Amino acid sequence: MATFQYIAKDSSGGERRGTIEASDRNAAISAVRAQGLLPTALGEVKGASAPQPAKKAGKSAAKAAKPAKGGAMNKEIKINFRMPKFLQGKIKTKVLTQFTRQLATLVNAGLPLMRGIEVLKRQMRDPQMLDALNGISENIAAGGTFSESLSAYPKIFDRLYVNMVKAGEAGGVLEVVLGRLAEFAEKSEKIKNKVKGAMIYPIVVLVAAVGITAFLLVAVIPKFQQVFNDMLGGAALPAVTQYVIEASEFVQHNGLQIFAAVVALVIIKKIIGKTERGAYFFDALTLKMPVTGTLAQRSAVSRFTRTLGTLLSSGVPILQSLTIVRDTTGNRVLMKAIQNVHDSVKEGESMTQPLSQCKVFPPMVTSMVEVGEETGALADMLTRIANTYDDEVDNAVAGMTAAIEPALIIVLAVVVGTIVIAMFLPMVKIIGSVSGAGG
């Protein structure tokens, strides 16, 4: 018989710790479950059942003062080591989402949390995530909770992740919360990829337009200008031709100044964006842009409602949920609105009034939130709003793409066409003069 140390949750979500004797690991898990507990961590206490011979009592007492190889004391020494925070970076969302989904599946299938982490460690290819899992498993084996272990890696597991796991542990529904986290991450990444994909073509066209225009102004037009001077002998050029030639000369003589001005504008924007007022101004501007503003607004509403709905449905208290959503929204306008909602709820009032005062949230959203509060189904209502606005984001992406692509093509055609016409008009005059001289 071997001795196993376990950490488990009872029916009320409370934590239980203790030891149990069993023939093997599976038998120990069954014995813990037979007590009406849900095991979250279980490990064998090495050497606990091995009696010491009487004649070696002195040596045994001396050895007892030292940690046994592979024993609990050695584990505690390992647990205290953590990778410095400045060496910890962000990992790909895909890696975190895949880990969460797989862990939720394993725990839901009845596998203890520690065993599930050990299984995922063996197939983890990302070195940073593997390092985090090693630290997490050691911390849990030493008696720490899963949420406490995750909080040691804030650049991998954010506050949203840690607090949802904490709520899942308290309610004994960790597998449900992990499933919700995976679903949340998958949907958020899907929306983000759609927005990025929609912007690729317009950016390519814009870069091509700037590149072609710069090439014509710097390399092509000066040669035509020399031809015009030689053939027309200083005669007046058409107004559009003169305008294009002057633009070409300006770019040639002030290229470095133009580049420096662009760099200066970018730096100034970054400096202003780091101030509270500047950041608020740019965030508000993002939501009010003619074409992209609608997409940004709908994405913000979708993220807010989905995050808050996921937290509430996982058992996180509403004030704590609002604080987490406020800190993870990334937009100062929304942060101010959510803070107003937090203060209103803290005073025992409704969420509807502060939401309606913020012009980011449409009347339909505030009305549905009001219905959710009145019926006691706020989490479910927020999830429905998020699903609706996910579809709205899809439509906004399609509409933005449909509007930007032809607009950029028209701009490119107008710019290049103007340059071509400006160079062609003097050529007509030159051809006419040559024909007249020949006649």
N, C-alpha and C positions, 0 to 999 in steps of 0.2 A: 504493500500500500504506500502511496505517495501523498504528501501534504501539499495542498494548493491554497494559495491566497487569492481572494476574489474581491472585486468591487461590483456592486449590483444596485439596481433600482427596485424599490418596492412599488406596490400598486398606487401609492399616493405620490410617487415621484421622488421620494426621499432616498438618500444614498445609504447603502449598507456595506460594511466591510467585515471580513472575517476569514477564517481558514476552514478547510474541509478536507477530509481524507477520502481518497478514491483510488481505484486501480489505475486509471489513466485520465487524460484530459477530458475526453468525451463523457466519461462517467462523472467527473467532477462537475461539468456543465449541467448534466442531467440532475445531479443532486442539488445544485443551487436552484435550478428552475423548480424542482419539486417543493422547495420552500416558498414558492410564489414570488420569486425574485427574477429580475431580468439581468443577467450578467453583462457587464460592460468591459471588464478586464479580468483576466485570470492568468496566473502564472504559478509554476511549480516552485516550492521552497526547497532548494537543493540541500540535501543532507539532513533535512529536519527529522526524518524517520530512521536514520542510521544510528543505533546505540553505540556508545563508546565502551570498550573493554575496561574492566575495573583496574587492571594492572597498568593501564596507560592513562589513568585519571589525571596525573600531573601534567602530562603532555597535552592531554585534551583540554585541560583548563587553560594552558598557555595558548593553544591554538584558538580557543574561544575568544580570546582577547583580540585576535586578528581576524579580519574579514576573510571568510572562506572564498576560494576561487569560484567565481561565477555567482556568488551569493548576493544578498540584498545590499550589503555595504558597498561592494564594487559597483553595483547598479547606481547607487546614489551618487558615487563619485562621477560616473559618466553623465548622469542627468544634469549635474551642475554645469557641465560644459555646454556652451551655446556659441554658435557662430556669431561674431560681432555684427551688430545691426548694419554698420556701414558696408559690410560685405554682402548683405542680403539684398537682392534685387527682385524685380517683378518677373513672374513667369508668364508664359503664354496662357491666355484665358482657356484655350482648348485643353491644355494639360490639367488645369484645375477643374474644369467642367467634367472631363473624363474621369478623374479621380473621384469626384463627388458622386457621379452617377454610379460608378462601379462599387464604391463603398456602400451606397444606399442599397444597391441590389444584394450585396453580401449580407449586410445587417438584416435586411428584410427577409432573407432566406433563413435566418436563425443563427448565423455565424456570430460569435462574440466580436465585439469591436476590435480588440487587440489582435485576434486571429485574422480579421478582415484586413487590418493595416499591414500585418506581416505578409499576407498574400499579395497585396498591391505593391509592397516594397520589392518583391522578387521580380515584378514585371515593369517597374518604373525605370524609364530611360533618362528622364530629366535629372541631372545631378543635383540641382538645387532643391527640387522637390523631394528627391531621395534623402538628402541631408535633413530636410525638415521632418520627413516621416520617421527617420531614425530618432531624432530628438523627441518627437511626439510620443512614439511608442515607449521610449525610456521613461518619459515623464509620467505616462499613464501607469506603467508597471510599478513606479515608485509611489503610487497612490494619488496622483493628480487627476483632475477631470479632463475630458477631451477638450472642452472649451478653453480651459486654462492652458493646455498644451498648445492649442492653435494660436492663442494670443501672443505667444513668444515669437511668432513669425508674422508681424503685421503687414509686411510687404507682399505676402502670399495670401494670407487670410485677413480680409479687412473687417471692420467693425460689424458690418452687416452679417458676414459669414459667422463670426464668433458669437454674436448675440443670438442668432437663430439657433445655432448648435446648443448654446446654453439653455435656451428655452426648450429645445427638444429633449435635453437631458432632464430638465426639471419636470417635464410632463411625461417622461417615459415614452416619447414618440420620436426618438432620434432618427429612425429610418425614414419616417414621413418627412421630417424637416430636411434631411439630406436630399430626398427626392425633389422637394420644392426648390431647394437651392440649385440643384442641377438644372431643373426646368427653367428657373429664373435666369441663370447664366446663359443657357442655350438660346432663349428668346432674346435676351439683351444683345448677345453676340450676333444673332441673325439680323436684328434691326441695324446694328452698327455696320455690318458688312454690306447691307443693302444701300445704306447711305454712301459708304465709301465707293462701292461699285458704280453708283449713279454719278459720282463726281469724276471718275476717271476720264471718260470721254470728253467732257467739257474742258478739263484741265489740259488734256493733250491738244485739243483744238486751239485753246488759248495760247499755249506755248508755241505751237506751230505758227500761229498768226503773228506773234511778237517776233519770232525768229525770222520768218519770211520778210516781214516789214523792215526789220533791222538790216537784213542782208541787202535788200533793194536800196535802202537809203545810203548805206555805206559803200557798197561795191558796184552797184549797177548804175545808179543815177549820176555819179560823178563822170562816168565815161560818156553818157549821153550829153551831159553839160559841156564837155570838151568838144564833142561833135557839133553841138548847136553854136558854140562860140566860133568855131572854124568855118562853118557853112553859112551862118547868118550874119557874121561880121558885126556882132553886137546889137542886132535888131531886137526890138521888143518881143518878148515871149508872151504867150497866152497867160492869163492870170493864174489859172490852175497849175500850169507848168512852173511858173515863177514861185508859187507857194510851195510846191513839192521840192524844188531845188533849194529854197531857203531852209526848209525842214531838214533836208539832207545835209546842208552845210552846218546847221546847228548841231545835229547829232555827231558829225565828224569832229567838230571843234570842241564840243562840250560833253563828249562821251564819258570821261572820268567824272565830271561834275554830276551828270545824270545818275551814274552808278552810285556815287557817294550820297546823293540826295535820297535815292531809294533805300540805301542801307541806313541812313540817318532816320528816315521815317519809320523803318522797322524797329530800330533801337528805341526811338521815342515812344512808339506804341507799346513796346514791352515795358519800358520804365513806367509809363502812365498806367498800364494794365496792372502793375504790382501795387498801386495805391488803391485804397478802398473805393474812392469815388470813381477813379478811372476804370477799375474792374467792373463796377456796377454799370457804368455808362456803356462799355463794350458788350457786356452781357445783355443789357436792354436793347442795344442796337442789333445784336444777333437775332433777337426775337422779333424785330420789326423790319428786317430786310424785306424788300419787295417779293422776291421769289423764294429764297431760302428760309425766310422768317417763319413761314407756315410750317415747313418741315421741322424746324428747330422747336417751334411751339408744341407741335403734336408729339414729337419725340420726348420733350420734357414732361408733358402730361402723362404719356404712357409710362415713362420710367418712374415718375413719382407715384402713380397709382399702383403700379405693379410692385414696387419695392415696399410701400406701406401695406398693401394688401397681403403680401407674402409674410411680412413681419407679424402682422396682427393674427393671421391664420395659424402662425407657428407658436403663438402664445406669448409673444413679447408685449409688455404693457404699452399702451398707446403713447404715453409721454416719452418713454424711452424710444419707441419706434419713430416718432416724429423727430427726435434729436438725431437719430442715426440717418434718417432720410435727409434731413437738413445738411448734415456734414458730408453726405455722399452725392448730393445733387450736382455740384460743380457749377452752378449758375447763381450769381448774387441776387438776382431778382427773385428767383424761386426760394433761395435761402431766407430772404426777408419775409416772403409770404408764409413759408412754413414756420418760421419763428413766431409770426403773428398767430398762426393756427395753434401752435404749442401753448402760447400764453393764454389764448382763449379757452382751450380745453383745460388748462391748469386752473383757471378760474371757474370751471364748471359750466362753461358755455359751449355753444355748438361750433363745429368746424366750418359751417356754411358761410357765416358772415365774413371772416377774414379771407376765405377763398374767393368769394364773390368780389371783394375789393381789389384783389389782384387780377389784372386784365389778362393774365396768362391762361387762366382756367375759364373755358367757355361756360355759359349758363347751364348747358346740359350736364356738365361734370358736377357743378355745385348742386344741381337738383338731385342727381343720383346719389351724391354723398349724403344729402339731407334725408333722402328716403332710407338709405342704409343705416343712418344713425337712429331714425325713428323705429325701424323694424328690428334693430339689433343684428343686422347682417352686413355691417360695414365692410368687413374683410372680403366677403363674397362680391359685394357691389363694386369695390375697388378693382378686384380682379376682372370683373366684366367690363369696366371702363377701360382697363389696360388692353384687354383683347380687342375692344372696339377701336381704340386708338392705334393699335398695331396695324390694323387694316387701313386706318387713315394715313399712317406713315407710308404704307405701301403705295397708296394712291398719290400721296404728296410727292414721293420719289418719282413715280411715273410721270406726274404732271410737271415736275421740275425738269426732268430729263427732256420731256417733249417741248418745253418752252426754251430751255437754254441751248440745246443743240442747234436748232435752226437759227436762233438769234446770233450765235457765235459764227455760224457759217455765213450769214448775211453780213456781219461786221467784217469778216475776213474778205469776202467778195468785194465789199465797198472799198476797203482800204487798198487792196491789190488792184482793183479795177480803176480806182482814181489815179494810182501811180501809172498804170499802163496808158490810160487816156492822156494823162499829162505829158507823157513821153511821145505819144503818137501824134498829137496835134502839131508840134513844130516839124515833125517829119513830113507831114502833109505839105506844109509851107515850103520846106526844102525841096521836096519832089516837084512842087509846082514851079519853083524858081528855076530848077534845073531843066524842066521841060520847056519853059519859056525861052531860056537861053539857047537851048538846042534848036528850037523852031526858028 
